[in-house]
C-alpha cells in the first residue's frame, strides 16, 4: 500500500512539472509574438516628412543683377500626397520674381535685376496637396535681393579727381561694389581692367602730354557704371598738366 502511494506521488510530481514547463513556453512564445507585433506597428507609424530646397524658413540672398535658380521638394511616408504648387508672396506687389513648377520634384524661380534704392524681399511658398487638391501642409523660404552698391575713389590725393604731371604716370582707382561694372574714359587714359564684378582695383596709366607746349593741360573723365543699371555710376575727373613754363613766363 505504501509503495502504491509513493508511486502515485511521483506521477503527480512529474505531471505538475510538465504542466509548469508548458506554461512557461507558452508565455515566452506569447511575449515574442507581442514584441514582433509592436515593432511592426511602430514602423508603420512613421510620421510624414515634407522638405524643400532651399530649406524651410531659410533666406536665399540674391545680388542686384538677379538670378535664375532651381529648388526641390521631397515627401516621405505620406500615401495621400499627390502634387505640390508653388507661389510667391510679395509685400511690394511688384512682379520682380517669378516661379514655375518644372516637375513633381523641382521648381524654378527667376529674380529680375533690381533698380530699387533698397533691399527687397519675397516669400516663396510650396503647398503640398492630396489627390483632391486640398493642402496638406506648406513650406516656405525667403528671397532677399540686395540693392545695387557702387562707389569709386582715387587711391591717393583727391577721392574724385585724378591728377597727372606733364610727363604722365600710374595710379590706381579703388572700386567698391556688390555687382558687375564697366569703366570708360578718353583714349589717352589707359585702364586695366576695364570691367569687373564686386570690389576691384583699376590701374590707370597716362602717357606724357603730347601738347609739347606750356598752358595746354588736358582733361577727361572716368565713368564706372553698373552693368544692370546705367543710372548707377561713379565719375572721376582726370587732369594732366601741360609742359612746365620757362622761368619768367606765364599763361596770361
Long-range contacts (C-beta under 8 A, 24 or more apart in sequence): 46-77, 47-77, 48-75, 48-76, 48-77, 48-78, 48-81, 48-136, 49-74, 49-75, 49-76, 49-77, 49-78, 50-74, 50-75, 50-78, 50-81, 50-128, 50-136, 50-137, 50-139, 51-139, 52-126, 52-139, 52-141, 54-141, 55-141, 56-139, 56-140, 56-141, 57-140, 57-141, 57-142, 58-141, 58-142, 59-141, 59-142, 59-143, 59-144, 60-141, 60-142, 60-143, 60-144, 61-144, 61-146, 62-111, 62-143, 62-144, 62-145, 62-146, 63-145, 63-146, 63-178, 63-179, 64-113, 64-114, 64-145, 64-146, 64-147, 64-148, 64-149, 64-178, 64-179, 64-226, 64-228, 64-229, 65-113, 65-114, 65-179, 65-180, 65-227, 65-228, 66-110, 66-111, 66-112, 66-113, 66-114, 66-145, 66-228, 67-110, 67-111, 68-108, 68-110, 68-111, 69-108, 69-109, 69-110, 69-111, 70-102, 70-106, 70-107, 70-108, 70-109, 71-106, 71-107, 71-108, 71-109, 71-124, 71-126, 71-141, 72-105, 72-106, 72-107, 73-104, 73-105, 73-106, 73-107, 73-126, 73-128, 73-139, 74-105, 75-128, 78-128, 78-136, 80-130, 80-131, 80-136, 81-128, 81-129, 81-130, 81-136, 82-129, 82-130, 82-131, 83-129, 84-126, 84-127, 84-128, 84-129, 85-126, 85-127, 85-129, 86-124, 86-125, 86-126, 86-127, 87-124, 87-125, 87-127, 88-122, 88-123, 88-124, 88-125, 89-122, 89-123, 89-125, 90-122, 90-123, 91-121, 91-122, 92-120, 92-122, 94-120, 96-120, 96-122, 96-145, 97-122, 97-124, 97-143, 99-124, 109-143, 111-143, 111-145, 113-228, 113-229, 114-145, 114-146, 114-147, 114-148, 114-228, 114-229, 115-148, 115-229, 115-231, 116-147, 117-147, 118-147, 119-144, 119-145, 119-146, 119-147, 120-144, 120-145, 120-147, 121-145, 146-178, 148-178, 148-179, 148-226, 148-228, 148-229, 148-232, 149-176, 149-177, 149-178, 149-179, 150-175, 150-176, 150-177, 150-179, 150-181, 150-224, 150-226, 150-232, 150-233, 150-234, 151-175, 151-176, 151-177, 151-234, 152-176, 152-202, 152-222, 152-224, 152-234, 152-236, 153-236, 154-236, 160-235, 160-236, 160-237, 161-236, 161-237, 161-238, 161-239, 162-204, 162-222, 162-236, 162-237, 162-238, 162-239, 163-239, 163-240, 163-241, 164-206, 164-238, 164-239, 164-240, 164-241, 165-240, 165-241, 166-208, 166-209, 166-240, 166-241, 166-242, 166-243, 166-244, 167-208, 167-209, 168-205, 168-206, 168-207, 168-208, 168-209, 168-240, 169-205, 169-206, 170-203, 170-204, 170-205, 170-206, 171-203, 171-204, 172-201, 172-202, 172-203, 172-204, 173-201, 173-202, 173-204, 173-222, 173-224, 173-236, 174-199, 174-201, 174-202, 175-199, 175-200, 175-201, 175-202, 175-224, 175-234, 177-226, 179-226, 179-227, 179-228, 179-232, 180-226, 180-227, 180-228, 181-224, 181-225, 181-226, 181-227, 182-224, 182-225, 182-227, 183-222, 183-223, 183-224, 183-225, 184-222, 184-223, 184-225, 185-220, 185-221, 185-222, 185-223, 185-238, 186-220, 186-221, 186-238, 188-218, 188-220, 189-220, 189-222, 189-238, 191-222, 195-227, 204-238, 206-238, 206-240, 209-240, 209-241, 209-242, 209-243, 211-242, 211-243, 212-243, 213-242, 213-243, 214-242, 214-243, 214-244, 214-245, 214-246, 214-249, 214-251, 215-242, 215-245, 215-251, 216-242, 216-243, 217-241, 217-242, 218-242
